[in-house]
Amino acid sequence: MNKLLAAEKKFLQKLCPTLRGYHLLLLGDQRPLSWLPKNRLHNFTLAPTHGSALSHYETLPLRNNSIDVVFMAYELEYCEEPLLALQELHRCLLSQGKLFIFFTHAWHPFNLLKKSLSFLKVKHLLELADFEYKKSYFLHFGSVIVIEAQKNTLGMTPLLKPKWEEKLILEKQWQPTTRKIHD
């Protein structure tokens, strides 16, 4: 277990300085917030616990398009509805937002007795949830896989100017006058 944590720390120390954005969400209680190295993002965590306001990953108490980066560490295996959880993360992520999913590989000899997912199943779930698969990283002799995915939906750009902007522009224009200029 200590070697796995060391491999995760090494991976995160390389990855975190390259992350861009403002909000980083660590989803789940498998790893504490101190697991992430210091970075310039505002880090916070959400975990479904008994008696908490957040009881399932399928209904996150976050606004649409409000998170830049999400780390889901070893939680997808325990979701009742993993596709709904990924669709909810898609809703919360900004356009070009990154999702990193840590999970134990189902076919590795270390994980034969644990509940785990296959790489292809996670990749298929990401595709169904409208994420674009970017990269995968294998940690600790391939017993842990980290999949990097990205939300690639375009933000909306209004085509018409709001009416209040047009009113401000008209008020700032020069108005004609009836006064005569004296020489």
C-alpha angles and dihedrals in degrees: 000000000000091000090052091051090048091052091049092049091050091049093047093048089058095042105042098064089057095055118107130200141057110269127048120187123200106199120206140015099261090098127028122235089253086067088080116077118238113283139162095258124096103251125205136158137221123193131175108235132163112275093015127125088240108064104156137026089230091075113040118183093231134111123253113271095005108120128072102191132018127192113196104188115193094324104108091073090061099044115114090214109022094178092054090048091053091047089052090051089050089055093051098045122089120238108283088020118153129232122195116192119193115196139154115256112246097215099047114110091233091060105044094113098040128085103257143154132238121242092239093051092053091046090051092049090051090052091050090049089054097251123140114232110231112169144337128218125199117213132188100012092320095300090119125044125196115199120197115206132172135209107232106185119130120242118239119259115195113235096201126056116242114258093241090061091053090051092052091050092051093050092053095053121100115266121216117252134206095212118113122229113239120222 
